[in-house]
Amino acid sequence: MLADPAREVQTQGMALTQNPENNRQHADEPHQKVGQRLNWLRAGVLGANDGIVSTAGVVIGVAGATPGNLIAIVTAGLAALVAGAFSMAGGEYVSVSTQRDTERALIAKETRELAEQPEEELHELAGFYEQRGLSSGLALQVAEELTAHDALAAHAEVELGIDPSDYTSPWAAAVSSFVAFTAGALIPLLMILLPVGEHRVWVAAVGVVVGLVLTGWISAGLGESPRRPAILRNVTMGMATMAATYLIGLLFGVAVS
């Protein structure tokens, strides 16, 4: 007995469209999870990494120039911490605000298009599902069901990769960056203050390396990437920064004296 194509499409359509949330989950959940993970990396772990490296460079450079002047070292370290934290937070706020404004503009444009040309938008949505492997008939049926449920959400998620009910928060990114940078910057600043005499720079450098190993480990884990390369990159760049600023401090100290 030959299968009825119409019934077959209907059966497949019912399996897919009876729970449209599952369809969207398969199509959009990986993208959303990766996006969220990258945002956390950018605003969190990488902010801490920047705090460690930049503040370490400043305090070790000043320590190289004036090894016995603890007040100058602390002042420079605090200035680097405050300036860096506010700079990171401000940069994140501006960047994410621009992203959010773009998302809102795209949603507004999609809303107008849905109001002005609903049929064209329906077939456009069906076309996206055809590109993902559905037959034309089934793709159209899925698009019709999703449009009836929430046309804007369906188009925003599939076409734009945006959730209209959950825009990116610039304040969350700014606060996360501020806190993360400050936490990272405290590592070299506190280590350089330990009462270890002439070994202060070396102790601070060891503390920085440990902090960079930790941020490399965490960032690789969150990004589900190999940990060793991430740690090596972190430590190498951090050590290069400290070596360069310490050398500049030494040269400056010799020149002044």
Secondary structure, DSSP 4 states (H G I P E B T S, - for coil): ----HHHHHHHHHHHHHSSHHHHHHHHHHHHHHHHHHHHHIIIIIHHHHHHHHHHHHHHHHHHHH-TT-HHHHHHHHHHHHHHHHHHHHHHHHHHHHHHHHHHHHHHHHHHHHHHH-HHHHHHHHHHHHHHTT--HHHHHHHHHHHHHHHHHHHHIIIII---TT-PPPHHHHHHHHHHHHHHHHHHHHHHHTSS-GGGHHHHHHHHHHHHHHHHHHHHHHHTT--HHHHHHHHHHHHHHHHHHHHHHHHHHHHHH-
